[in-house]
């Protein structure tokens, strides 16, 4: 809320978990909005995964909750920042 009052814009949050036994990391993104108008962060997640050719597994219901191969996480983060830069 504090950021909203200062900048007039809510920023997305992206969390990357540690690798599991299968060498996959959970990546979760969240962007609060006044009302539901699609999911621009979800579109950026999908585009970044496709752009870097990351090994990713996700439920098609929510494109901002994915499992990504540990080897692809850094490339994904760089590409996600590029794709979602307008949300910042």
Residue, then its C-alpha position, 0 to 999 in steps of 0.5 A: x500500500x505504501x508504494x501505491x500512495x507514493x508512486x501511484x502504481x502497484x509493482x509486481x512481486x516475483x519469488x523464486x524458490x530453491x531447487x527441489x530434488x528434481x532440480x526445479x524451482x518454483x517461481x511465483x509472480x503476483x501483481x495487485x490491481x484495482x480490478x481484474x483486467x487480464x494478467x499482464x504479468x502472466x503474459x510476461x511470464x509466458x513470453x519470457x519462458x518461450x523467449x529463452x526456451x526454458x524448461x518450464x512446467x505450469x498449470x494453464x489456469x495460472x501462468x504466474x505459478x511455474x516450475x522452471x529448471x534451475x539451469x534456466x532460472x537466471x535466463x528467465x529472470x533477465x528475460x522476464x525483467x525485459x518483458x515486464x519492464x513496463x509494469x515497473 
